Amino acid sequence: MILGRVVGQVWATKQNPRLVGQKLLVVRPHTWYLPDHDCDHLIVIDPVGAQVGQDVVVCMGLPARWAAGDVRYPVEASIAAIVDSVELGEGLGEGDRGRGRIRDRENVCAV
């Protein structure tokens, strides 16, 4: 799972019939998990009602389709939860592997 912030919404007039009625959001991960492709955002479906500016937990692959409610959805990423707060131990979350750094509840990411 990935912790990220919703930074936008996507509208598509033509889409797979299984996606009709699904909200598509743009999520920028707070820290990255070193994917095999070069990108700095994810397009996710939103079965939980997240809004732009909210921090969310994104699941990938088959769990994303479970979170959406149907394994036949043609998606790779889905929002599983809206984050209320993040708490880290002293000195954790400041590693150099990630692109961002988790700081506190009000400003969860410094990208």
Biopython code that builds the backbone (N, CA, C, O; Angstrom):
import numpy as np
from Bio.PDB.StructureBuilder import StructureBuilder

atoms = [
    (1, "MET", "N", (0.844, -1.175, 0.000)),
    (1, "MET", "CA", (0.000, 0.000, 0.000)),
    (1, "MET", "C", (0.887, 1.234, 0.000)),
    (1, "MET", "O", (2.034, 1.201, 0.444)),
    (2, "ILE", "N", (0.328, 2.313, -0.506)),
    (2, "ILE", "CA", (1.065, 3.555, -0.689)),
    (2, "ILE", "C", (0.315, 4.687, -0.001)),
    (2, "ILE", "O", (-0.906, 4.790, -0.119)),
    (3, "LEU", "N", (1.042, 5.535, 0.714)),
    (3, "LEU", "CA", (0.466, 6.723, 1.317)),
    (3, "LEU", "C", (0.682, 7.877, 0.356)),
    (3, "LEU", "O", (1.810, 8.126, -0.069)),
    (4, "GLY", "N", (-0.385, 8.586, 0.008)),
    (4, "GLY", "CA", (-0.263, 9.696, -0.928)),
    (4, "GLY", "C", (-1.331, 10.739, -0.710)),
    (4, "GLY", "O", (-2.190, 10.596, 0.160)),
    (5, "ARG", "N", (-1.272, 11.802, -1.516)),
    (5, "ARG", "CA", (-2.236, 12.896, -1.437)),
    (5, "ARG", "C", (-2.959, 13.025, -2.770)),
    (5, "ARG", "O", (-2.336, 12.971, -3.831)),
    (6, "VAL", "N", (-4.272, 13.195, -2.710)),
    (6, "VAL", "CA", (-5.066, 13.414, -3.913)),
    (6, "VAL", "C", (-4.773, 14.823, -4.413)),
    (6, "VAL", "O", (-4.954, 15.800, -3.686)),
    (7, "VAL", "N", (-4.315, 14.921, -5.670)),
    (7, "VAL", "CA", (-3.937, 16.223, -6.224)),
    (7, "VAL", "C", (-4.810, 16.636, -7.405)),
    (7, "VAL", "O", (-4.654, 17.743, -7.921)),
    (8, "GLY", "N", (-5.721, 15.778, -7.840)),
    (8, "GLY", "CA", (-6.579, 16.144, -8.959)),
    (8, "GLY", "C", (-7.575, 15.057, -9.287)),
    (8, "GLY", "O", (-7.592, 13.988, -8.676)),
    (9, "GLN", "N", (-8.411, 15.361, -10.277)),
    (9, "GLN", "CA", (-9.423, 14.420, -10.731)),
    (9, "GLN", "C", (-9.310, 14.277, -12.243)),
    (9, "GLN", "O", (-8.895, 15.209, -12.931)),
    (10, "VAL", "N", (-9.681, 13.108, -12.756)),
    (10, "VAL", "CA", (-9.642, 12.823, -14.186)),
    (10, "VAL", "C", (-11.071, 12.583, -14.667)),
    (10, "VAL", "O", (-11.836, 11.863, -14.026)),
    (11, "TRP", "N", (-11.424, 13.187, -15.793)),
    (11, "TRP", "CA", (-12.715, 12.933, -16.424)),
    (11, "TRP", "C", (-12.466, 12.263, -17.757)),
    (11, "TRP", "O", (-11.560, 12.655, -18.493)),
    (12, "ALA", "N", (-13.263, 11.254, -18.077)),
    (12, "ALA", "CA", (-13.124, 10.539, -19.346)),
    (12, "ALA", "C", (-14.513, 10.318, -19.936)),
    (12, "ALA", "O", (-15.371, 9.699, -19.306)),
    (13, "THR", "N", (-14.731, 10.823, -21.142)),
    (13, "THR", "CA", (-16.043, 10.648, -21.770)),
    (13, "THR", "C", (-16.201, 9.249, -22.343)),
    (13, "THR", "O", (-17.318, 8.737, -22.413)),
    (14, "LYS", "N", (-15.115, 8.629, -22.750)),
    (14, "LYS", "CA", (-15.157, 7.246, -23.229)),
    (14, "LYS", "C", (-14.293, 6.410, -22.306)),
    (14, "LYS", "O", (-13.131, 6.730, -22.058)),
    (15, "GLN", "N", (-14.877, 5.334, -21.802)),
    (15, "GLN", "CA", (-14.149, 4.493, -20.861)),
    (15, "GLN", "C", (-14.700, 3.072, -20.890)),
    (15, "GLN", "O", (-15.767, 2.820, -21.450)),
    (16, "ASN", "N", (-13.979, 2.172, -20.295)),
    (16, "ASN", "CA", (-14.429, 0.802, -20.164)),
    (16, "ASN", "C", (-15.774, 0.800, -19.441)),
    (16, "ASN", "O", (-15.936, 1.524, -18.459)),
    (17, "PRO", "N", (-16.735, 0.012, -19.896)),
    (17, "PRO", "CA", (-18.059, -0.003, -19.255)),
    (17, "PRO", "C", (-18.023, -0.297, -17.751)),
    (17, "PRO", "O", (-18.895, 0.166, -17.016)),
    (18, "ARG", "N", (-17.034, -1.056, -17.287)),
    (18, "ARG", "CA", (-16.944, -1.345, -15.850)),
    (18, "ARG", "C", (-16.541, -0.109, -15.039)),
    (18, "ARG", "O", (-16.711, -0.089, -13.820)),
    (19, "LEU", "N", (-16.016, 0.902, -15.696)),
    (19, "LEU", "CA", (-15.604, 2.112, -14.984)),
    (19, "LEU", "C", (-16.680, 3.198, -14.963)),
    (19, "LEU", "O", (-16.500, 4.226, -14.311)),
    (20, "VAL", "N", (-17.782, 2.988, -15.656)),
    (20, "VAL", "CA", (-18.856, 3.979, -15.665)),
    (20, "VAL", "C", (-19.345, 4.185, -14.233)),
    (20, "VAL", "O", (-19.664, 3.225, -13.531)),
    (21, "GLY", "N", (-19.400, 5.426, -13.816)),
    (21, "GLY", "CA", (-19.835, 5.760, -12.461)),
    (21, "GLY", "C", (-18.717, 5.780, -11.430)),
    (21, "GLY", "O", (-18.952, 6.169, -10.286)),
    (22, "GLN", "N", (-17.512, 5.374, -11.800)),
    (22, "GLN", "CA", (-16.366, 5.394, -10.881)),
    (22, "GLN", "C", (-15.634, 6.732, -11.000)),
    (22, "GLN", "O", (-15.390, 7.219, -12.104)),
    (23, "LYS", "N", (-15.292, 7.313, -9.867)),
    (23, "LYS", "CA", (-14.514, 8.546, -9.865)),
    (23, "LYS", "C", (-13.039, 8.196, -10.017)),
    (23, "LYS", "O", (-12.537, 7.305, -9.331)),
    (24, "LEU", "N", (-12.343, 8.893, -10.915)),
    (24, "LEU", "CA", (-10.915, 8.698, -11.138)),
    (24, "LEU", "C", (-10.159, 9.882, -10.564)),
    (24, "LEU", "O", (-10.470, 11.032, -10.873)),
    (25, "LEU", "N", (-9.171, 9.607, -9.732)),
    (25, "LEU", "CA", (-8.396, 10.663, -9.079)),
    (25, "LEU", "C", (-6.910, 10.528, -9.404)),
    (25, "LEU", "O", (-6.427, 9.446, -9.738)),
    (26, "VAL", "N", (-6.202, 11.642, -9.301)),
    (26, "VAL", "CA", (-4.748, 11.663, -9.448)),
    (26, "VAL", "C", (-4.163, 11.720, -8.044)),
    (26, "VAL", "O", (-4.491, 12.618, -7.268)),
    (27, "VAL", "N", (-3.294, 10.760, -7.714)),
    (27, "VAL", "CA", (-2.664, 10.702, -6.393)),
    (27, "VAL", "C", (-1.156, 10.799, -6.562)),
    (27, "VAL", "O", (-0.566, 10.087, -7.374)),
    (28, "ARG", "N", (-0.539, 11.683, -5.793)),
    (28, "ARG", "CA", (0.921, 11.795, -5.765)),
    (28, "ARG", "C", (1.409, 11.130, -4.479)),
    (28, "ARG", "O", (1.085, 11.597, -3.387)),
    (29, "PRO", "N", (2.178, 10.051, -4.588)),
    (29, "PRO", "CA", (2.686, 9.363, -3.390)),
    (29, "PRO", "C", (3.604, 10.279, -2.572)),
    (29, "PRO", "O", (4.361, 11.073, -3.130)),
    (30, "HIS", "N", (3.526, 10.155, -1.246)),
    (30, "HIS", "CA", (4.417, 10.923, -0.372)),
    (30, "HIS", "C", (5.836, 10.391, -0.460)),
    (30, "HIS", "O", (6.792, 11.163, -0.526)),
    (31, "THR", "N", (5.971, 9.085, -0.461)),
    (31, "THR", "CA", (7.265, 8.441, -0.700)),
    (31, "THR", "C", (7.019, 7.419, -1.774)),
    (31, "THR", "O", (5.895, 6.939, -1.923)),
    (32, "TRP", "N", (8.003, 7.084, -2.498)),
    (32, "TRP", "CA", (7.804, 6.198, -3.637)),
    (32, "TRP", "C", (8.333, 4.815, -3.323)),
    (32, "TRP", "O", (9.189, 4.659, -2.453)),
    (33, "TYR", "N", (7.848, 3.843, -4.001)),
    (33, "TYR", "CA", (8.175, 2.454, -3.742)),
    (33, "TYR", "C", (9.041, 1.860, -4.851)),
    (33, "TYR", "O", (9.120, 0.639, -4.981)),
    (34, "LEU", "N", (9.682, 2.694, -5.639)),
    (34, "LEU", "CA", (10.587, 2.303, -6.726)),
    (34, "LEU", "C", (9.903, 1.414, -7.761)),
    (34, "LEU", "O", (10.257, 0.245, -7.911)),
    (35, "PRO", "N", (8.911, 1.978, -8.481)),
    (35, "PRO", "CA", (8.239, 1.189, -9.518)),
    (35, "PRO", "C", (9.173, 0.938, -10.691)),
    (35, "PRO", "O", (10.232, 1.556, -10.797)),
    (36, "ASP", "N", (8.775, 0.032, -11.566)),
    (36, "ASP", "CA", (9.602, -0.287, -12.721)),
    (36, "ASP", "C", (9.388, 0.676, -13.892)),
    (36, "ASP", "O", (9.887, 0.430, -14.990)),
    (37, "HIS", "N", (8.667, 1.744, -13.672)),
    (37, "HIS", "CA", (8.425, 2.748, -14.704)),
    (37, "HIS", "C", (8.593, 4.136, -14.092)),
    (37, "HIS", "O", (8.482, 4.296, -12.877)),
    (38, "ASP", "N", (8.857, 5.123, -14.914)),
    (38, "ASP", "CA", (9.128, 6.470, -14.435)),
    (38, "ASP", "C", (7.860, 7.314, -14.421)),
    (38, "ASP", "O", (7.364, 7.707, -15.477)),
    (39, "CYS", "N", (7.339, 7.592, -13.245)),
    (39, "CYS", "CA", (6.183, 8.484, -13.107)),
    (39, "CYS", "C", (6.150, 8.992, -11.668)),
    (39, "CYS", "O", (6.742, 8.392, -10.770)),
    (40, "ASP", "N", (5.451, 10.103, -11.464)),
    (40, "ASP", "CA", (5.384, 10.646, -10.107)),
    (40, "ASP", "C", (3.954, 10.775, -9.603)),
    (40, "ASP", "O", (3.703, 11.495, -8.635)),
    (41, "HIS", "N", (3.016, 10.090, -10.244)),
    (41, "HIS", "CA", (1.631, 10.104, -9.806)),
    (41, "HIS", "C", (0.943, 8.810, -10.221)),
    (41, "HIS", "O", (1.456, 8.053, -11.045)),
    (42, "LEU", "N", (-0.216, 8.573, -9.638)),
    (42, "LEU", "CA", (-1.034, 7.404, -9.959)),
    (42, "LEU", "C", (-2.435, 7.878, -10.320)),
    (42, "LEU", "O", (-2.926, 8.857, -9.758)),
    (43, "ILE", "N", (-3.075, 7.191, -11.250)),
    (43, "ILE", "CA", (-4.496, 7.399, -11.508)),
    (43, "ILE", "C", (-5.203, 6.240, -10.814)),
    (43, "ILE", "O", (-4.926, 5.074, -11.093)),
    (44, "VAL", "N", (-6.115, 6.574, -9.911)),
    (44, "VAL", "CA", (-6.764, 5.556, -9.085)),
    (44, "VAL", "C", (-8.277, 5.697, -9.167)),
    (44, "VAL", "O", (-8.787, 6.783, -9.444)),
    (45, "ILE", "N", (-8.999, 4.599, -8.926)),
    (45, "ILE", "CA", (-10.435, 4.737, -8.766)),
    (45, "ILE", "C", (-10.706, 4.992, -7.289)),
    (45, "ILE", "O", (-9.912, 4.623, -6.423)),
    (46, "ASP", "N", (-11.836, 5.626, -7.020)),
    (46, "ASP", "CA", (-12.128, 6.073, -5.659)),
    (46, "ASP", "C", (-13.464, 5.542, -5.161)),
    (46, "ASP", "O", (-14.492, 6.195, -5.343)),
    (47, "PRO", "N", (-13.467, 4.369, -4.536)),
    (47, "PRO", "CA", (-14.719, 3.837, -3.994)),
    (47, "PRO", "C", (-15.079, 4.390, -2.610)),
    (47, "PRO", "O", (-16.129, 4.042, -2.070)),
    (48, "VAL", "N", (-14.225, 5.248, -2.025)),
    (48, "VAL", "CA", (-14.478, 5.718, -0.655)),
    (48, "VAL", "C", (-14.864, 7.191, -0.561)),
    (48, "VAL", "O", (-15.221, 7.649, 0.524)),
    (49, "GLY", "N", (-14.806, 7.946, -1.654)),
    (49, "GLY", "CA", (-15.243, 9.346, -1.630)),
    (49, "GLY", "C", (-14.191, 10.345, -1.208)),
    (49, "GLY", "O", (-14.517, 11.319, -0.530)),
    (50, "ALA", "N", (-12.947, 10.143, -1.581)),
    (50, "ALA", "CA", (-11.869, 11.087, -1.238)),
    (50, "ALA", "C", (-12.006, 12.371, -2.052)),
    (50, "ALA", "O", (-12.617, 12.387, -3.120)),
    (51, "GLN", "N", (-11.424, 13.442, -1.524)),
    (51, "GLN", "CA", (-11.449, 14.750, -2.178)),
    (51, "GLN", "C", (-10.024, 15.232, -2.420)),
    (51, "GLN", "O", (-9.082, 14.762, -1.783)),
    (52, "VAL", "N", (-9.877, 16.175, -3.348)),
    (52, "VAL", "CA", (-8.569, 16.769, -3.616)),
    (52, "VAL", "C", (-8.030, 17.385, -2.331)),
    (52, "VAL", "O", (-8.747, 18.089, -1.620)),
    (53, "GLY", "N", (-6.757, 17.112, -2.038)),
    (53, "GLY", "CA", (-6.109, 17.629, -0.838)),
    (53, "GLY", "C", (-6.068, 16.639, 0.308)),
    (53, "GLY", "O", (-5.317, 16.843, 1.262)),
    (54, "GLN", "N", (-6.847, 15.579, 0.245)),
    (54, "GLN", "CA", (-6.852, 14.596, 1.326)),
    (54, "GLN", "C", (-5.730, 13.581, 1.140)),
    (54, "GLN", "O", (-5.343, 13.257, 0.018)),
    (55, "ASP", "N", (-5.221, 13.092, 2.259)),
    (55, "ASP", "CA", (-4.236, 12.015, 2.238)),
    (55, "ASP", "C", (-4.979, 10.695, 2.225)),
    (55, "ASP", "O", (-5.983, 10.523, 2.916)),
    (56, "VAL", "N", (-4.470, 9.759, 1.426)),
    (56, "VAL", "CA", (-5.162, 8.491, 1.230)),
    (56, "VAL", "C", (-4.170, 7.337, 1.247)),
    (56, "VAL", "O", (-2.966, 7.531, 1.077)),
    (57, "VAL", "N", (-4.692, 6.134, 1.456)),
    (57, "VAL", "CA", (-3.930, 4.904, 1.317)),
    (57, "VAL", "C", (-4.385, 4.270, 0.008)),
    (57, "VAL", "O", (-5.577, 4.050, -0.207)),
    (58, "VAL", "N", (-3.424, 3.980, -0.859)),
    (58, "VAL", "CA", (-3.713, 3.389, -2.164)),
    (58, "VAL", "C", (-3.216, 1.949, -2.169)),
    (58, "VAL", "O", (-2.091, 1.678, -1.749)),
    (59, "CYS", "N", (-4.038, 1.037, -2.637)),
    (59, "CYS", "CA", (-3.585, -0.341, -2.821)),
    (59, "CYS", "C", (-3.463, -0.608, -4.316)),
    (59, "CYS", "O", (-4.130, 0.022, -5.137)),
    (60, "MET", "N", (-2.597, -1.553, -4.645)),
    (60, "MET", "CA", (-2.263, -1.832, -6.038)),
    (60, "MET", "C", (-2.601, -3.279, -6.388)),
    (60, "MET", "O", (-2.673, -4.143, -5.515)),
    (61, "GLY", "N", (-2.807, -3.527, -7.681)),
    (61, "GLY", "CA", (-3.014, -4.876, -8.170)),
    (61, "GLY", "C", (-4.357, -5.458, -7.766)),
    (61, "GLY", "O", (-5.358, -4.745, -7.698)),
    (62, "LEU", "N", (-4.374, -6.760, -7.500)),
    (62, "LEU", "CA", (-5.613, -7.438, -7.137)),
    (62, "LEU", "C", (-6.287, -6.821, -5.901)),
    (62, "LEU", "O", (-7.511, -6.688, -5.894)),
    (63, "PRO", "N", (-5.538, -6.443, -4.859)),
    (63, "PRO", "CA", (-6.191, -5.772, -3.734)),
    (63, "PRO", "C", (-6.914, -4.489, -4.138)),
    (63, "PRO", "O", (-7.909, -4.125, -3.511)),
    (64, "ALA", "N", (-6.438, -3.800, -5.166)),
    (64, "ALA", "CA", (-7.127, -2.596, -5.656)),
    (64, "ALA", "C", (-8.496, -2.975, -6.211)),
    (64, "ALA", "O", (-9.475, -2.259, -6.001)),
    (65, "ARG", "N", (-8.562, -4.072, -6.903)),
    (65, "ARG", "CA", (-9.851, -4.518, -7.443)),
    (65, "ARG", "C", (-10.766, -5.013, -6.323)),
    (65, "ARG", "O", (-11.980, -4.826, -6.397)),
    (66, "TRP", "N", (-10.204, -5.642, -5.287)),
    (66, "TRP", "CA", (-11.015, -6.024, -4.126)),
    (66, "TRP", "C", (-11.594, -4.787, -3.454)),
    (66, "TRP", "O", (-12.773, -4.763, -3.101)),
    (67, "ALA", "N", (-10.764, -3.754, -3.277)),
    (67, "ALA", "CA", (-11.229, -2.515, -2.640)),
    (67, "ALA", "C", (-12.342, -1.863, -3.456)),
    (67, "ALA", "O", (-13.235, -1.224, -2.900)),
    (68, "ALA", "N", (-12.281, -2.027, -4.776)),
    (68, "ALA", "CA", (-13.307, -1.460, -5.646)),
    (68, "ALA", "C", (-14.585, -2.290, -5.629)),
    (68, "ALA", "O", (-15.640, -1.819, -6.055)),
    (69, "GLY", "N", (-14.496, -3.521, -5.138)),
    (69, "GLY", "CA", (-15.676, -4.354, -5.006)),
    (69, "GLY", "C", (-15.875, -5.392, -6.086)),
    (69, "GLY", "O", (-16.851, -6.140, -6.034)),
    (70, "ASP", "N", (-14.980, -5.469, -7.071)),
    (70, "ASP", "CA", (-15.148, -6.432, -8.151)),
    (70, "ASP", "C", (-13.791, -6.697, -8.794)),
    (70, "ASP", "O", (-13.152, -5.768, -9.289)),
    (71, "VAL", "N", (-13.351, -7.934, -8.795)),
    (71, "VAL", "CA", (-12.029, -8.266, -9.345)),
    (71, "VAL", "C", (-11.977, -8.126, -10.861)),
    (71, "VAL", "O", (-10.904, -8.240, -11.454)),
    (72, "ARG", "N", (-13.114, -7.882, -11.492)),
    (72, "ARG", "CA", (-13.140, -7.711, -12.945)),
    (72, "ARG", "C", (-12.901, -6.267, -13.384)),
    (72, "ARG", "O", (-12.867, -5.992, -14.583)),
    (73, "TYR", "N", (-12.735, -5.339, -12.436)),
    (73, "TYR", "CA", (-12.452, -3.948, -12.810)),
    (73, "TYR", "C", (-11.088, -3.864, -13.494)),
    (73, "TYR", "O", (-10.130, -4.487, -13.035)),
    (74, "PRO", "N", (-10.988, -3.109, -14.574)),
    (74, "PRO", "CA", (-9.704, -2.971, -15.277)),
    (74, "PRO", "C", (-8.850, -1.874, -14.651)),
    (74, "PRO", "O", (-8.533, -0.880, -15.305)),
    (75, "VAL", "N", (-8.480, -2.053, -13.392)),
    (75, "VAL", "CA", (-7.715, -1.027, -12.681)),
    (75, "VAL", "C", (-6.481, -1.642, -12.035)),
    (75, "VAL", "O", (-6.434, -2.843, -11.770)),
    (76, "GLU", "N", (-5.494, -0.809, -11.789)),
    (76, "GLU", "CA", (-4.267, -1.224, -11.127)),
    (76, "GLU", "C", (-4.145, -0.595, -9.743)),
    (76, "GLU", "O", (-3.388, -1.086, -8.905)),
    (77, "ALA", "N", (-4.896, 0.507, -9.490)),
    (77, "ALA", "CA", (-4.777, 1.204, -8.211)),
    (77, "ALA", "C", (-6.149, 1.697, -7.751)),
    (77, "ALA", "O", (-6.970, 2.139, -8.555)),
    (78, "SER", "N", (-6.377, 1.612, -6.442)),
    (78, "SER", "CA", (-7.643, 2.022, -5.848)),
    (78, "SER", "C", (-7.394, 2.623, -4.473)),
    (78, "SER", "O", (-6.481, 2.204, -3.763)),
    (79, "ILE", "N", (-8.200, 3.596, -4.101)),
    (79, "ILE", "CA", (-8.097, 4.152, -2.752)),
    (79, "ILE", "C", (-8.775, 3.188, -1.793)),
    (79, "ILE", "O", (-9.930, 2.809, -1.985)),
    (80, "ALA", "N", (-8.042, 2.798, -0.759)),
    (80, "ALA", "CA", (-8.562, 1.877, 0.242)),
    (80, "ALA", "C", (-9.013, 2.606, 1.497)),
    (80, "ALA", "O", (-9.866, 2.102, 2.227)),
    (81, "ALA", "N", (-8.444, 3.807, 1.767)),
    (81, "ALA", "CA", (-8.784, 4.530, 2.994)),
    (81, "ALA", "C", (-8.418, 5.997, 2.864)),
    (81, "ALA", "O", (-7.492, 6.359, 2.138)),
    (82, "ILE", "N", (-9.161, 6.840, 3.579)),
    (82, "ILE", "CA", (-8.824, 8.249, 3.722)),
    (82, "ILE", "C", (-8.119, 8.381, 5.066)),
    (82, "ILE", "O", (-8.632, 7.919, 6.085)),
    (83, "VAL", "N", (-6.945, 9.010, 5.071)),
    (83, "VAL", "CA", (-6.099, 9.085, 6.258)),
    (83, "VAL", "C", (-6.533, 10.253, 7.151)),
    (83, "VAL", "O", (-6.685, 11.382, 6.686)),
    (84, "ASP", "N", (-6.727, 9.961, 8.438)),
    (84, "ASP", "CA", (-7.029, 11.005, 9.417)),
    (84, "ASP", "C", (-5.753, 11.593, 10.004)),
    (84, "ASP", "O", (-5.654, 12.807, 10.180)),
    (85, "SER", "N", (-4.774, 10.741, 10.309)),
    (85, "SER", "CA", (-3.516, 11.217, 10.856)),
    (85, "SER", "C", (-2.432, 10.172, 10.639)),
    (85, "SER", "O", (-2.715, 8.998, 10.402)),
    (86, "VAL", "N", (-1.181, 10.626, 10.726)),
    (86, "VAL", "CA", (-0.026, 9.747, 10.595)),
    (86, "VAL", "C", (0.885, 10.023, 11.778)),
    (86, "VAL", "O", (1.168, 11.181, 12.085)),
    (87, "GLU", "N", (1.343, 8.977, 12.442)),
    (87, "GLU", "CA", (2.258, 9.143, 13.565)),
    (87, "GLU", "C", (3.457, 8.239, 13.337)),
    (87, "GLU", "O", (3.307, 7.036, 13.124)),
    (88, "LEU", "N", (4.641, 8.821, 13.381)),
    (88, "LEU", "CA", (5.874, 8.063, 13.190)),
    (88, "LEU", "C", (6.747, 8.177, 14.421)),
    (88, "LEU", "O", (6.681, 9.165, 15.152)),
    (89, "GLY", "N", (7.566, 7.163, 14.648)),
    (89, "GLY", "CA", (8.521, 7.213, 15.744)),
    (89, "GLY", "C", (9.614, 8.223, 15.456)),
    (89, "GLY", "O", (9.785, 8.642, 14.311)),
    (90, "GLU", "N", (10.345, 8.613, 16.464)),
    (90, "GLU", "CA", (11.426, 9.596, 16.343)),
    (90, "GLU", "C", (12.444, 9.179, 15.286)),
    (90, "GLU", "O", (12.982, 8.074, 15.343)),
    (91, "GLY", "N", (12.708, 10.059, 14.323)),
    (91, "GLY", "CA", (13.709, 9.809, 13.295)),
    (91, "GLY", "C", (13.245, 8.918, 12.161)),
    (91, "GLY", "O", (13.995, 8.700, 11.210)),
    (92, "LEU", "N", (12.018, 8.392, 12.234)),
    (92, "LEU", "CA", (11.519, 7.527, 11.166)),
    (92, "LEU", "C", (10.848, 8.376, 10.099)),
    (92, "LEU", "O", (10.336, 9.455, 10.394)),
    (93, "GLY", "N", (10.846, 7.901, 8.877)),
    (93, "GLY", "CA", (10.196, 8.624, 7.791)),
    (93, "GLY", "C", (11.079, 9.666, 7.152)),
    (93, "GLY", "O", (10.616, 10.418, 6.294)),
    (94, "GLU", "N", (12.348, 9.736, 7.546)),
    (94, "GLU", "CA", (13.243, 10.740, 6.992)),
    (94, "GLU", "C", (14.367, 10.098, 6.195)),
    (94, "GLU", "O", (15.418, 10.708, 5.994)),
    (95, "GLY", "N", (14.149, 8.870, 5.740)),
    (95, "GLY", "CA", (15.165, 8.174, 4.953)),
    (95, "GLY", "C", (15.387, 8.828, 3.604)),
    (95, "GLY", "O", (14.568, 9.629, 3.154)),
    (96, "ASP", "N", (16.491, 8.489, 2.956)),
    (96, "ASP", "CA", (16.799, 9.105, 1.678)),
    (96, "ASP", "C", (16.276, 8.301, 0.493)),
    (96, "ASP", "O", (16.511, 8.698, -0.648)),
    (97, "ARG", "N", (15.577, 7.186, 0.714)),
    (97, "ARG", "CA", (15.053, 6.396, -0.403)),
    (97, "ARG", "C", (13.808, 7.017, -0.992)),
    (97, "ARG", "O", (13.575, 6.905, -2.196)),
    (98, "GLY", "N", (13.002, 7.669, -0.171)),
    (98, "GLY", "CA", (11.752, 8.232, -0.663)),
    (98, "GLY", "C", (11.945, 9.574, -1.327)),
    (98, "GLY", "O", (12.989, 10.209, -1.176)),
    (99, "ARG", "N", (10.933, 10.005, -2.067)),
    (99, "ARG", "CA", (10.982, 11.298, -2.735)),
    (99, "ARG", "C", (10.507, 12.398, -1.809)),
    (99, "ARG", "O", (10.811, 13.571, -2.025)),
    (100, "GLY", "N", (9.773, 12.032, -0.789)),
    (100, "GLY", "CA", (9.246, 13.024, 0.124)),
    (100, "GLY", "C", (9.572, 12.640, 1.544)),
    (100, "GLY", "O", (10.300, 11.678, 1.789)),
    (101, "ARG", "N", (9.032, 13.391, 2.476)),
    (101, "ARG", "CA", (9.294, 13.102, 3.871)),
    (101, "ARG", "C", (8.020, 13.344, 4.656)),
    (101, "ARG", "O", (7.416, 14.411, 4.550)),
    (102, "ILE", "N", (7.614, 12.375, 5.430)),
    (102, "ILE", "CA", (6.435, 12.553, 6.266)),
    (102, "ILE", "C", (6.833, 13.420, 7.444)),
    (102, "ILE", "O", (7.833, 13.154, 8.111)),
    (103, "ARG", "N", (6.054, 14.452, 7.700)),
    (103, "ARG", "CA", (6.404, 15.380, 8.780)),
    (103, "ARG", "C", (5.393, 15.337, 9.925)),
    (103, "ARG", "O", (5.723, 14.863, 11.012)),
    (104, "ASP", "N", (4.215, 15.803, 9.714)),
    (104, "ASP", "CA", (3.231, 15.842, 10.771)),
    (104, "ASP", "C", (1.834, 15.742, 10.171)),
    (104, "ASP", "O", (1.675, 15.623, 8.956)),
    (105, "ARG", "N", (0.835, 15.792, 11.026)),
    (105, "ARG", "CA", (-0.538, 15.604, 10.586)),
    (105, "ARG", "C", (-1.010, 16.709, 9.670)),
    (105, "ARG", "O", (-1.757, 16.436, 8.731)),
    (106, "GLU", "N", (-0.605, 17.950, 9.904)),
    (106, "GLU", "CA", (-1.078, 19.071, 9.098)),
    (106, "GLU", "C", (-0.393, 19.134, 7.746)),
    (106, "GLU", "O", (-1.029, 19.466, 6.746)),
    (107, "ASN", "N", (0.873, 18.826, 7.702)),
    (107, "ASN", "CA", (1.638, 18.887, 6.449)),
    (107, "ASN", "C", (2.328, 17.543, 6.275)),
    (107, "ASN", "O", (3.514, 17.397, 6.571)),
    (108, "VAL", "N", (1.580, 16.576, 5.797)),
    (108, "VAL", "CA", (2.062, 15.196, 5.799)),
    (108, "VAL", "C", (3.246, 14.992, 4.876)),
    (108, "VAL", "O", (4.038, 14.078, 5.108)),
    (109, "CYS", "N", (3.403, 15.797, 3.843)),
    (109, "CYS", "CA", (4.475, 15.532, 2.900)),
    (109, "CYS", "C", (5.205, 16.799, 2.500)),
    (109, "CYS", "O", (4.585, 17.836, 2.264)),
    (110, "ALA", "N", (6.511, 16.712, 2.426)),
    (110, "ALA", "CA", (7.324, 17.793, 1.884)),
    (110, "ALA", "C", (7.993, 17.240, 0.643)),
    (110, "ALA", "O", (9.040, 16.600, 0.737)),
    (111, "VAL", "N", (7.405, 17.477, -0.516)),
    (111, "VAL", "CA", (7.915, 16.911, -1.757)),
    (111, "VAL", "C", (8.771, 17.937, -2.475)),
    (111, "VAL", "O", (9.299, 17.656, -3.551)),
]
sb = StructureBuilder()
sb.init_structure("model")
sb.init_model(0)
sb.init_chain("A")
sb.init_seg("    ")
for serial, (resi, resn, name, xyz) in enumerate(atoms, 1):
    if name == "N":
        sb.init_residue(resn, " ", resi, " ")
    sb.init_atom(name, np.array(xyz, "f"), 0.0, 1.0, " ", f" {name:<3s}", serial, name[0])
structure = sb.get_structure()
